[in-house]
Amino acid sequence: MTPTAMTRFAGQRALVTGAASGIGRAVARRLAAEGASVVGLDLSRDGLEETFDSIVGAHHIAVDVRSEEAIAAVANSDVLVNAAGILLRHELLEHPLDGWQQTLDVNLKAPLRLSREFARAHIEAGTPGAIVNVCSIESFTALPGHAAYTASKSALLMLTRATALELAPHGIRVNAVAPGVTKTGMNAAVRADPEQAAALNEAIPLKRFATAEEQAAGICFLASPEASYITGATLPIDGGWLTR
Ligand SMILES: NC(=O)c1ccc[n+]([C@@H]2O[C@H](COP(=O)([O-])OP(=O)(O)OC[C@H]3O[C@@H](n4cnc5c(N)ncnc54)[C@H](O)[C@@H]3O)[C@@H](O)[C@H]2O)c1
């Protein structure tokens, strides 16, 4: 069966943050292709419109994941994918504290608030659900100039485990993926620099960057009934980066 012929999410409603581009966009499109009714959240209205251009039955809300409107959108979702994220590059000694706080708010606090709202609704209704958080290889390993990002993504990994532990008795599974370097807007400038791109490639055993679709494949697997006995896990999708 080809991925597009799968119907793993038929009859389900999925909320995807960061759906206007990159990994979130690929997840939203794949969930929709597999039968889900998808709601996409992102700051970029234009990006959301492009994502959902030819998808019938999907809708999107141009909103900040930190807002009350985003929290309200979680209601009735069977699947929650927290893909929105930011990476601010600053040397440690010059790292602006407001950028530090912004990173934690978007990458860590927003997934926490959305997950809690998702869980409250499911516990009240007595229904199962699945959450997938998008962590990073930087949940495990640090890169220079990424202090706030690394801190936020390692905390998101432990939040995934803590949430999984508390929600397991309610039939709510919580997992994460840890993407390696993936071809999205987040690192376009780095990949366009031949020296930096070569250095990154050198660190990847498979010697290439991931596509957003390869990340979506893992995220959708964890969100699907095929992963029914998996909770609290973080799946590296990194071309082997973390094997070293
Ligand atoms: N690209 C990579 O190499 C890589 C590697 C590891 C992890 N990740 C993670 O993958 C996730 C998706 O990133 P991507 O690579 O697709 O990058 P991207 O920049 O293409 O997508 C991120 C999306 O999040 C949205 N967003 C940012 N802040 C927001 C906010 N406050 N409210 C609503 N939406 C907001 C952006 O508008 C954007 O559409 C992120 O969590 C990122 O940290 C990416």
The ligand as a MOL file (V3000), in Angstrom:
LIG
                    3D

  0  0  0     0  0            999 V3000
M  V30 BEGIN CTAB
M  V30 COUNTS 44 48 0 0 0
M  V30 BEGIN ATOM
M  V30 1 N 14.6660 22.1670 9.8470 0
M  V30 2 C 15.4270 21.4860 10.6710 0
M  V30 3 O 16.5770 21.1400 10.3450 0
M  V30 4 C 14.9060 21.1000 12.0320 0
M  V30 5 C 15.6910 20.2490 12.8010 0
M  V30 6 C 15.2410 19.8630 14.0690 0
M  V30 7 C 14.0200 20.3310 14.5220 0
M  V30 8 N 13.2720 21.1760 13.7570 0 CHG=1
M  V30 9 C 12.0060 21.6360 14.3100 0
M  V30 10 O 10.9770 21.3820 13.3790 0
M  V30 11 C 9.8910 22.2590 13.6380 0
M  V30 12 C 9.4190 22.8480 12.3170 0
M  V30 13 O 10.4540 23.6870 11.8140 0
M  V30 14 P 10.7990 23.7770 10.2550 0
M  V30 15 O 12.1340 23.2230 10.0600 0
M  V30 16 O 9.6580 23.2540 9.4710 0 CHG=-1
M  V30 17 O 10.9570 25.3490 10.1080 0
M  V30 18 P 10.0130 26.4360 9.4370 0
M  V30 19 O 10.6200 27.7420 9.8540 0
M  V30 20 O 9.8380 26.1320 8.0010 0
M  V30 21 O 8.6110 26.2140 10.1640 0
M  V30 22 C 8.3250 26.7210 11.4310 0
M  V30 23 C 6.9210 27.2910 11.3730 0
M  V30 24 O 6.5460 27.6870 12.6940 0
M  V30 25 C 5.8400 28.8970 12.5790 0
M  V30 26 N 5.8900 29.6390 13.8350 0
M  V30 27 C 6.9910 30.1360 14.4470 0
M  V30 28 N 6.6240 30.7890 15.5550 0
M  V30 29 C 5.2780 30.7080 15.6420 0
M  V30 30 C 4.3210 31.1910 16.5670 0
M  V30 31 N 4.6730 31.9240 17.6320 0
M  V30 32 N 3.0150 30.9190 16.3500 0
M  V30 33 C 2.6370 30.1960 15.2600 0
M  V30 34 N 3.4970 29.7070 14.3570 0
M  V30 35 C 4.8110 29.9800 14.5470 0
M  V30 36 C 6.5420 29.6540 11.4540 0
M  V30 37 O 5.7280 30.6910 10.9320 0
M  V30 38 C 6.8320 28.5390 10.4830 0
M  V30 39 O 5.7810 28.3830 9.5290 0
M  V30 40 C 10.4130 23.3090 14.6200 0
M  V30 41 O 9.9360 23.0110 15.9100 0
M  V30 42 C 11.9180 23.1270 14.5540 0
M  V30 43 O 12.5470 23.5090 15.7380 0
M  V30 44 C 13.6960 21.5740 12.5190 0
M  V30 END ATOM
M  V30 BEGIN BOND
M  V30 1 1 1 2
M  V30 2 2 2 3
M  V30 3 1 2 4
M  V30 4 1 4 5
M  V30 5 2 4 44
M  V30 6 2 5 6
M  V30 7 1 6 7
M  V30 8 2 7 8
M  V30 9 1 8 9
M  V30 10 1 8 44
M  V30 11 1 9 10
M  V30 12 1 9 42
M  V30 13 1 10 11
M  V30 14 1 11 12
M  V30 15 1 11 40
M  V30 16 1 12 13
M  V30 17 1 13 14
M  V30 18 2 14 15
M  V30 19 1 14 16
M  V30 20 1 14 17
M  V30 21 1 17 18
M  V30 22 2 18 19
M  V30 23 1 18 20
M  V30 24 1 18 21
M  V30 25 1 21 22
M  V30 26 1 22 23
M  V30 27 1 23 24
M  V30 28 1 23 38
M  V30 29 1 24 25
M  V30 30 1 25 26
M  V30 31 1 25 36
M  V30 32 1 26 27
M  V30 33 1 26 35
M  V30 34 2 27 28
M  V30 35 1 28 29
M  V30 36 1 29 30
M  V30 37 2 29 35
M  V30 38 1 30 31
M  V30 39 2 30 32
M  V30 40 1 32 33
M  V30 41 2 33 34
M  V30 42 1 34 35
M  V30 43 1 36 37
M  V30 44 1 36 38
M  V30 45 1 38 39
M  V30 46 1 40 41
M  V30 47 1 40 42
M  V30 48 1 42 43
M  V30 END BOND
M  V30 END CTAB
M  END
